[in-house]
Amino acid sequence: MRSADRPLSPHLQIYRWQLTSVLSVLHRATGVALSAGTILLVWWLVAAASGPEAYEGVQDFLGSWIGLLLLFGWTVSLFYHLCNGIRHLVWDTGHALDLESTYVGGWIVVGATATLTLVAWIAGIARWVS
Amino acid sequence: MMASRMRSPLGRAIGLGSAKDGVDHWWAQRITAIALVPLSLWFVASVISLVGADIESVQNWVGLPLPAILLMLLLIALFYHVSLGLQVVIEDYVHTELAKIGLIIAVRLLSFGFAVAGIFAVLSIALGSTS
C-alpha cells in the first residue's frame, strides 16, 4: 500500500476537547512551567545564603505583582501536577483505567487542585496580615 | 518461540534484541515522583509559615537539621525529576537530531548545576559559613 492510501488518524485540531485530553496536556504544560519555577527556589536559597542585600532582591521580586502572579501560577501548577501525578501512579498499578474512572479521577484532581490552592493562599495571606 | 514472534521484521533482521535498559528512565521518574509527594507538600507548608519572615528567621529555619536534610532531598528528587520529564518532552517535540541531543545535554547539565547550587546554599547556611 502506498503511504498516501493509508488511513490517517485525526489530528489534534480535529478532536473535540474533552476532560481527559485537556488534563493530559495540562500535566505536561504544568511540568514544564514548574521546571522553570525551580530556578526561583534555587535563587531564594542562594540569596538566603548570600546575605541581606541579595535576600532583599528576592523579597522585592516576590512581593511585586509579577512575582505574586508567578507564585500563584506556580502554586496552581504544583498542586495540579502533584494530584494528577498521583492519578498517574494509580494508573501505573493497572487500576482505574476504564472510561468512567478516568473521568471521575479527572474531576477529583480538578477539585483537589482548586481546594489545595485556595487553602494554601488563604493560609499564606492570613500569615501575611497577622 | 514467543520472543521471536513478537519482534518486528526489522528487529528480526538486525537481531540485536532490546538494549535491556528501557525501564530505567520510567522507574526513576516514578520513584522521584513518589519522593516529591511528601517533600513538596512539606515545602509549601514551610514556605507558608515563613511568609513575611526576615532573612535571619529564614536562615535559622534552613539551618535546622530536619529542614536542611529535607531541603537537600527535595532538591535532588526535584532536579532528577525535572531532567527526566523535560527529556521526554524534548524527545516528543524536537525532531532535528542535533537540536534534540543538544537540548537533552543542556537540560541534564543545568539540572545538575541548579541542584548543586541549591544544596551548597543549604549547606553553607546550615554549617554557618554565612556572614
Interface residues (C-beta under 8 A of the other chain):
Chain A: R28 G31 V32 L34 S35 T38 I39 L41 V42 L45 V46 A48 A49 S50 G51 P52 Y55 T75 L78 L82 G85 I86 H88 L89 D92 A120 A123 G124 R127 W128
Chain B: R30 A33 I34 L36 V37 S40 L41 V44 I48 S49 V51 G52 I55 V58 Q59 V62 L71 L75 L78 F79 V82 G85 L86 V89 F114 A117 G118 F120 A121 V122 S124 I125 T130 S131
